[in-house]
Amino acid sequence: MINAILMMLVVGALMGLILGFSDKVFYVAPDTRVEDVTKMLPGYNCGGCGYPGCSGLAEALVNKEAEVTNCKPSSPQQKEAIKEYLSTH
């Protein structure tokens, strides 16, 4: 009985170490560009651009499938800020 408990503790500790090591080695940084561009858009979700809301347009902008000029309600300053952000990130 004691041997089984000790074996489970050792196996559990070993698996924990392997998972912790794997988390550090195989870490992938999340891509926050879509969220950042969505915050830069006016947030009306009007669909005037032809995409389902501002998040749809933001995804298309990040994937270079759309132009910033598609967003009718955004101001020229917002459009310029989005263009600058996408050119640097």
Wavefront OBJ file of the C-alpha trace (Angstrom):
o trace
v 0.000 0.000 0.000
v 2.791 2.432 0.936
v 4.706 1.476 -2.225
v 1.704 2.368 -4.393
v 1.272 5.744 -2.687
v 4.966 6.565 -3.048
v 4.928 5.496 -6.692
v 1.939 7.758 -7.425
v 3.661 10.688 -5.697
v 6.835 10.162 -7.722
v 4.952 9.789 -11.002
v 2.823 12.871 -10.224
v 5.885 14.955 -9.373
v 7.686 13.789 -12.505
v 4.706 14.618 -14.718
v 4.420 18.043 -13.066
v 8.059 18.777 -13.801
v 7.683 17.659 -17.412
v 4.591 19.844 -17.885
v 6.294 22.832 -16.266
v 9.360 22.426 -18.462
v 7.230 21.982 -21.594
v 5.274 25.137 -20.768
v 8.482 27.183 -20.779
v 10.054 25.563 -23.837
v 6.996 25.468 -26.105
v 5.463 28.834 -25.094
v 3.790 30.714 -27.944
v 3.155 34.408 -27.416
v -0.452 35.379 -28.225
v -1.097 37.658 -31.189
v -2.938 40.698 -29.857
v -3.078 42.672 -33.099
v -6.762 41.904 -33.772
v -7.772 43.062 -30.279
v -5.608 46.184 -30.582
v -7.089 47.158 -33.954
v -10.615 46.443 -32.679
v -10.016 48.931 -29.853
v -8.845 51.538 -32.390
v -12.034 51.229 -34.458
v -15.105 53.271 -33.443
v -16.974 50.263 -32.059
v -20.335 50.928 -33.721
v -20.534 47.388 -35.186
v -22.631 48.867 -37.983
v -21.530 46.442 -40.697
v -21.120 49.292 -43.187
v -17.697 47.958 -44.093
v -19.118 44.632 -45.231
v -17.769 42.679 -42.263
v -19.676 41.389 -39.234
v -18.851 44.174 -36.803
v -15.625 45.889 -35.882
v -13.909 42.672 -34.813
v -14.536 41.159 -38.254
v -13.034 44.196 -39.945
v -10.098 44.189 -37.529
v -9.350 40.561 -38.359
v -9.514 41.333 -42.081
v -7.216 44.334 -41.614
v -4.640 42.285 -39.733
v -4.786 39.566 -42.422
v -4.460 42.273 -45.136
v -7.810 41.309 -46.656
v -9.364 44.775 -46.264
v -8.448 48.454 -46.313
v -8.871 50.902 -43.453
v -10.976 53.057 -45.733
v -13.745 50.428 -45.534
v -14.686 51.788 -42.085
v -16.990 54.706 -42.839
v -17.628 56.005 -39.279
v -13.970 56.196 -38.219
v -12.247 59.549 -38.326
v -9.217 60.228 -40.512
v -7.071 60.294 -37.368
v -8.298 56.819 -36.383
v -7.637 55.507 -39.877
v -4.126 56.938 -39.866
v -3.425 55.490 -36.411
v -4.567 52.044 -37.578
v -2.418 52.259 -40.727
v 0.604 53.242 -38.655
v -0.024 50.471 -36.123
v -0.356 47.809 -38.817
v 2.768 48.977 -40.622
v 4.860 48.678 -37.457
v 3.416 45.452 -36.004
l 1 2 3 4 5 6 7 8 9 10 11 12 13 14 15 16 17 18 19 20 21 22 23 24 25 26 27 28 29 30 31 32 33 34 35 36 37 38 39 40 41 42 43 44 45 46 47 48 49 50 51 52 53 54 55 56 57 58 59 60 61 62 63 64 65 66 67 68 69 70 71 72 73 74 75 76 77 78 79 80 81 82 83 84 85 86 87 88 89
